Amino acid sequence: MPLNWKSGGVLLGVVFFLAVALVKPIGVSTQFVILDGILWNAVDPSVVEQSAEGYSSPNAYLDKSGGKYAKSVANPLNYSFVFVLAMMLGAFLSTLARGGLSPEERRAPALWRQNYGNNPWARNATAFLGGFIVLYGARLAGGCTSGHMMSGMMQTALAGYIFAAGAFAAAIPTAMLLYRKEA
C-alpha cells in the first residue's frame, strides 16, 4: 500500500535527518558530474592524475576543491556515488515489491494528456529535456534541490531558504504556463 503524502514526508524528513546527523548532507547532482568523469576517464586516462599530494585533473571543474572531484572519479565507490546508485536500485525494488507498474501508471498523467496529447515519445523527450535543464541549472547553482533546499533548510542555512523561495517562485508560474488546461 502506498504511503500518503504526510507519512512519506515524515519518512523523508527522518532519512534526511539521519543522513545529516550520521554521515553528511544529502546532495546528488554532483554525482552526475562524477559519472561523466568516470566515463571520460575510461576513454582518456589523463583526465585524472594521482601524485603524492593527491588527485588532480587538467579539467578545471574536476580539479576544483583541491582535486576532490578528481578523487571521486578515480575512486567512485564512495558514500555519495553509492547513495545515488542505491536510490535507483531502491526505486526499482520498491516497484517490484508492489507488483510492478499498473497500465494506468504507464500512461502519461491526465493533466499531461489534456495539455499535450498521448504521444509517449513527446512525453519522454520533454521529460529528458526538462531533466537536462534542471541538472544543468543545478550544476550552475553548485548543487541540487536535495542539497540546497532539503539538506540546507534542515541545517537552517539561510541559503537553503533563499534557494527554496527562488525554486518555488520559478516553478509555480512555469507550471501555470505549461499546464493551462486542467484535468
SERO-4910 file (N, C-alpha, C, O; in steps of 0.05 Angstrom, whole numbers):
BEGIN
 pado doro    nc1    nc2    nc3   cac1   cac2   cac3    cc1    cc2    cc3    oc1    oc2    oc3
  Met    A     17    -24      0      0      0      0     18     25      0     36     27     17
  Pro    A     13     43    -18     29     68    -20     26     85      5      4     86     17
  Leu    A     47     99     12     45    118     34     30    143     26     31    151      2
  Asn    A     15    155     44      3    180     37     24    202     38     46    196     48
  Trp    A     19    225     29     40    246     27     50    254     55     73    262     57
  Lys    A     33    253     75     42    261    102     62    241    113     83    248    123
  Ser    A     55    215    111     74    194    120    100    195    104    122    192    115
  Gly    A     97    198     78    121    200     61    139    223     68    163    221     68
  Gly    A    126    246     75    142    270     82    156    266    108    179    274    111
  Val    A    143    254    128    156    248    153    179    229    150    200    233    161
  Leu    A    174    208    134    195    188    129    219    201    115    242    195    122
  Leu    A    214    218     95    235    232     81    251    249    100    275    251     99
  Gly    A    237    263    118    250    280    138    268    264    156    290    273    163
  Val    A    258    241    165    274    224    182    300    214    168    321    215    180
  Val    A    297    206    143    320    197    127    340    220    124    364    216    127
  Phe    A    331    244    117    349    267    114    362    273    141    386    279    142
  Phe    A    347    273    163    359    279    189    381    259    195    402    267    204
  Leu    A    375    233    191    395    212    197    420    216    180    442    213    189
  Ala    A    416    222    154    438    225    136    456    249    145    480    247    146
  Val    A    443    271    151    458    295    160    472    290    187    495    297    190
  Ala    A    458    277    205    469    272    232    491    251    232    511    254    246
  Leu    A    488    231    215    507    208    217    529    209    196    551    200    201
  Val    A    524    221    173    544    220    151    551    248    141    571    259    148
  Lys    A    533    259    125    536    286    114    510    294    100    493    276     95
  Pro    A    507    319     93    483    327     79    480    313     53    499    307     39
  Ile    A    455    308     46    449    294     20    449    314     -2    439    336      0
  Gly    A    461    307    -24    461    321    -49    470    302    -71    488    286    -67
  Val    A    456    303    -94    461    282   -114    471    292   -141    482    277   -156
  Ser    A    466    318   -147    472    327   -174    502    325   -181    509    321   -204
  Thr    A    519    328   -161    548    326   -166    556    298   -176    575    295   -191
  Gln    A    540    279   -169    547    251   -177    543    247   -207    555    228   -218
  Phe    A    527    263   -220    525    261   -249    551    271   -262    560    260   -282
  Val    A    563    291   -250    590    301   -259    611    279   -254    628    274   -272
  Ile    A    609    266   -231    628    244   -226    624    221   -246    644    211   -256
  Leu    A    599    214   -252    594    193   -272    606    201   -299    618    185   -313
  Asp    A    602    226   -307    614    236   -332    644    233   -331    656    224   -351
  Gly    A    656    241   -309    685    238   -306    694    210   -307    715    204   -319
  Ile    A    679    191   -295    686    163   -296    686    153   -325    705    139   -334
  Leu    A    666    160   -340    664    152   -368    686    165   -384    699    151   -401
  Trp    A    691    190   -380    712    205   -394    740    193   -387    756    188   -405
  Asn    A    744    187   -362    770    176   -354    774    148   -365    797    139   -370
  Ala    A    752    133   -370    755    106   -382    765    108   -411    779     91   -421
  Val    A    758    130   -424    766    134   -452    793    148   -453    810    142   -471
  Asp    A    797    167   -435    822    183   -434    833    183   -406    826    200   -390
  Pro    A    852    164   -400    862    162   -372    877    187   -362    884    188   -338
  Ser    A    883    206   -379    897    230   -370    878    250   -356    887    271   -346
  Val    A    852    244   -354    833    262   -342    838    265   -312    835    286   -301
  Val    A    846    243   -299    852    243   -270    881    235   -267    890    214   -277
  Glu    A    896    251   -252    924    245   -246    927    242   -216    915    256   -200
  Gln    A    943    222   -208    949    218   -180    978    223   -175    996    214   -189
  Ser    A    983    237   -153   1010    243   -145   1012    239   -114    992    232   -101
  Ala    A   1035    244   -103   1039    242    -74   1021    262    -59   1013    257    -37
  Glu    A   1015    285    -72    998    305    -59    969    298    -61    953    310    -46
  Gly    A    961    280    -78    933    273    -80    925    271   -110    941    264   -127
  Tyr    A    900    277   -115    888    275   -142    886    302   -154    881    322   -140
  Ser    A    889    303   -181    885    328   -195    874    321   -223    873    298   -231
  Ser    A    867    342   -237    857    338   -264    863    363   -281    863    385   -271
  Pro    A    870    359   -306    873    382   -324    846    396   -329    845    419   -338
  Asn    A    824    383   -323    797    395   -325    792    411   -300    793    401   -278
  Ala    A    787    437   -303    785    455   -280    762    447   -262    764    450   -237
  Tyr    A    740    437   -273    718    430   -256    724    406   -238    718    406   -214
  Leu    A    736    386   -250    744    362   -234    766    368   -215    769    355   -194
  Asp    A    782    389   -220    805    396   -204    797    414   -180    813    418   -162
  Lys    A    773    425   -181    766    444   -160    764    431   -133    762    406   -131
  Ser    A    764    446   -112    763    436    -85    787    418    -79    784    398    -65
  Gly    A    810    426    -89    834    410    -84    835    382    -95    847    364    -84
  Gly    A    821    379   -118    820    353   -131    800    334   -120    801    310   -124
  Lys    A    781    344   -104    760    327    -92    744    312   -112    740    288   -109
  Tyr    A    736    325   -134    720    311   -155    738    292   -170    729    270   -177
  Ala    A    763    299   -175    781    281   -189    785    256   -172    786    234   -183
  Lys    A    787    259   -146    789    235   -128    764    218   -130    767    193   -130
  Ser    A    741    230   -131    716    215   -133    714    200   -160    703    178   -161
  Val    A    725    212   -181    726    199   -207    744    174   -206    737    153   -216
  Ala    A    767    178   -193    786    156   -191    776    134   -172    782    110   -177
  Asn    A    762    141   -152    751    122   -132    721    126   -128    713    138   -108
  Pro    A    705    117   -147    677    123   -147    660    109   -125    638    117   -119
  Leu    A    671     88   -113    656     74    -92    657     88    -65    668     78    -46
  Asn    A    647    113    -65    646    129    -41    616    132    -33    598    125    -48
  Tyr    A    612    143    -10    585    146      1    566    159    -19    544    149    -24
  Ser    A    573    182    -30    555    197    -47    547    182    -73    524    181    -81
  Phe    A    567    170    -86    561    156   -111    545    131   -106    526    125   -120
  Val    A    552    116    -85    536     92    -77    508    100    -69    489     85    -74
  Phe    A    505    123    -56    479    132    -48    461    136    -72    437    128    -72
  Val    A    471    148    -94    455    153   -118    448    126   -131    425    122   -139
  Leu    A    467    108   -132    461     81   -143    440     67   -126    422     54   -137
  Ala    A    442     70   -100    423     57    -82    395     69    -85    375     55    -82
  Met    A    393     96    -90    367    108    -95    353     95   -119    329     89   -118
  Met    A    368     92   -141    356     80   -165    349     51   -160    327     42   -168
  Leu    A    366     36   -146    360      8   -140    336      6   -121    319    -11   -125
  Gly    A    335     24   -102    312     24    -83    286     29    -97    266     16    -91
  Ala    A    286     48   -115    261     54   -130    253     30   -147    229     23   -148
  Phe    A    272     17   -160    266     -7   -176    255    -29   -158    235    -42   -165
  Leu    A    268    -35   -136    259    -56   -118    232    -50   -106    215    -68   -102
  Ser    A    227    -25    -99    201    -17    -89    179    -21   -109    157    -31   -102
  Thr    A    185    -15   -134    165    -20   -155    160    -50   -158    137    -58   -161
  Leu    A    181    -66   -158    178    -95   -160    162   -106   -136    145   -123   -139
  Ala    A    168    -96   -112    155   -106    -88    125   -101    -88    110   -116    -76
  Arg    A    116    -80   -102     87    -75   -102     74    -86   -128     51    -79   -134
  Gly    A     89   -103   -143     78   -116   -166     82   -102   -192     69   -109   -212
  Gly    A    100    -84   -194    106    -70   -219     88    -47   -224     73    -39   -206
  Leu    A     90    -35   -248     73    -12   -255     47    -22   -267     47    -40   -284
  Ser    A     25    -10   -258     -1    -16   -270     -3     -3   -297     12     15   -303
  Pro    A    -22    -13   -314    -26      0   -340    -31     30   -338    -22     46   -354
  Glu    A    -46     38   -317    -52     67   -313    -27     82   -306    -23    105   -316
  Glu    A     -9     70   -291     16     84   -284     35     86   -307     52    104   -308
  Arg    A     32     69   -327     49     70   -351     40     92   -370     55    101   -387
  Arg    A     15    101   -367      5    123   -384     14    150   -373     20    153   -350
  Ala    A     15    169   -391     21    196   -382     -2    206   -364    -25    198   -368
  Pro    A      4    223   -345    -17    233   -327    -39    248   -343    -33    258   -365
  Ala    A    -63    248   -332    -86    261   -346    -80    290   -353    -88    299   -374
  Leu    A    -67    304   -334    -61    332   -339    -43    336   -363    -46    354   -379
  Trp    A    -23    318   -366     -5    319   -389    -21    314   -414    -19    328   -434
  Arg    A    -37    292   -414    -52    284   -438    -71    306   -447    -74    311   -471
  Gln    A    -83    320   -428   -102    341   -435    -88    365   -448    -99    377   -466
  Asn    A    -64    371   -439    -49    394   -450    -33    387   -474    -29    404   -492
  Tyr    A    -22    363   -476     -3    357   -497     -8    331   -513      7    325   -531
  Gly    A    -29    317   -507    -36    293   -522    -23    268   -508    -13    269   -486
  Asn    A    -25    245   -522    -17    220   -510      7    207   -525     10    183   -524
  Asn    A     23    223   -538     47    213   -553     69    207   -532     80    226   -521
  Pro    A     76    181   -528     97    175   -508    124    186   -516    140    192   -498
  Trp    A    130    188   -542    156    198   -550    159    228   -543    180    236   -533
  Ala    A    137    243   -547    138    271   -540    141    274   -509    156    292   -500
  Arg    A    127    258   -494    129    260   -465    157    252   -456    168    266   -439
  Asn    A    168    231   -466    195    222   -458    216    243   -466    234    249   -451
  Ala    A    214    254   -490    233    275   -499    231    300   -482    251    312   -475
  Thr    A    206    308   -475    202    331   -458    213    326   -430    226    344   -418
  Ala    A    209    302   -419    219    295   -393    250    295   -393    262    305   -374
  Phe    A    262    285   -414    291    285   -416    301    313   -418    320    320   -404
  Leu    A    289    330   -435    298    358   -438    295    373   -411    312    388   -403
  Gly    A    272    369   -398    268    382   -372    288    373   -351    299    389   -336
  Gly    A    294    347   -351    315    336   -333    342    348   -338    357    355   -320
  Phe    A    348    351   -364    374    362   -372    376    391   -362    397    400   -352
  Ile    A    355    407   -367    355    435   -359    358    437   -328    373    454   -318
  Val    A    343    421   -313    345    422   -284    373    414   -275    384    427   -257
  Leu    A    384    393   -286    411    385   -278    432    406   -286    450    411   -270
  Tyr    A    429    418   -309    448    439   -317    446    463   -298    466    473   -289
  Gly    A    421    470   -291    417    492   -272    428    485   -244    439    502   -230
  Ala    A    425    460   -236    435    451   -210    465    454   -209    476    462   -189
  Arg    A    479    446   -230    508    449   -231    516    478   -232    537    485   -220
  Leu    A    501    495   -246    508    524   -245    505    535   -217    520    553   -209
  Ala    A    485    525   -203    480    534   -175    498    521   -155    498    529   -132
  Gly    A    514    502   -164    532    488   -145    518    467   -128    528    459   -107
  Gly    A    495    458   -137    481    437   -122    452    436   -130    442    453   -144
  Cys    A    439    415   -122    411    409   -129    392    416   -107    400    425    -85
  Thr    A    366    411   -112    346    416    -91    350    400    -66    345    409    -44
  Ser    A    360    375    -69    364    359    -45    386    370    -28    385    370     -3
  Gly    A    407    381    -41    429    392    -26    423    420    -16    426    426      8
  His    A    414    438    -34    410    466    -26    385    469     -9    385    481     12
  Met    A    363    458    -19    337    463     -5    332    444     18    329    453     41
  Met    A    332    419     13    324    400     34    345    398     56    339    401     80
  Ser    A    370    392     48    391    390     69    397    417     80    402    420    104
  Gly    A    397    438     63    403    465     72    383    475     92    391    487    113
  Met    A    357    471     87    337    480    105    338    464    131    333    475    153
  Met    A    344    439    129    346    422    153    368    432    172    366    430    196
  Gln    A    389    443    160    411    454    176    406    484    182    424    497    193
  Thr    A    383    494    176    374    522    180    394    541    167    399    563    177
  Ala    A    403    534    143    421    552    128    404    572    113    385    565     99
  Leu    A    410    597    116    395    619    102    394    614     72    374    618     59
  Ala    A    417    605     61    418    600     32    398    578     24    387    580      2
  Gly    A    392    559     41    372    538     35    344    550     32    329    543     14
  Tyr    A    338    569     50    311    582     49    309    600     25    288    602     12
  Ile    A    331    614     18    331    632     -5    328    615    -31    313    622    -49
  Phe    A    343    593    -32    341    575    -55    312    564    -58    301    564    -80
  Ala    A    300    555    -36    272    545    -37    253    566    -47    236    560    -64
  Ala    A    256    591    -37    238    612    -46    241    617    -76    222    620    -90
  Gly    A    266    617    -85    271    621   -114    261    598   -130    251    602   -152
  Ala    A    264    573   -121    255    550   -135    225    551   -139    214    546   -161
  Phe    A    210    557   -117    181    558   -119    172    583   -135    152    581   -150
  Ala    A    186    605   -133    180    629   -148    182    624   -178    168    636   -194
  Ala    A    200    606   -186    203    599   -214    185    576   -222    174    576   -244
  Ala    A    181    557   -205    166    533   -212    136    537   -214    123    527   -232
  Ile    A    125    553   -197     96    557   -197     87    571   -223     68    562   -236
  Pro    A     98    594   -231     90    606   -256     95    588   -280     80    588   -300
  Thr    A    118    573   -279    124    555   -301    102    534   -304     93    528   -326
  Ala    A     94    522   -282     73    501   -282     47    513   -292     32    501   -307
  Met    A     40    538   -283     16    550   -292     16    556   -322     -5    554   -335
  Leu    A     39    563   -332     42    568   -361     40    542   -377     27    542   -398
  Leu    A     54    522   -368     55    496   -383     29    480   -381     23    465   -400
  Tyr    A     14    483   -360    -10    467   -356    -34    485   -352    -46    485   -331
  Arg    A    -41    500   -374    -63    518   -373    -90    503   -371   -108    512   -358
  Lys    A    -92    481   -385   -116    465   -384   -115    447   -359    -95    435   -354
  Glu    A   -137    447   -345   -138    430   -321   -150    403   -327   -168    401   -345
  Ala    A   -141    382   -314   -151    355   -319   -179    351   -307   -191    330   -309
***
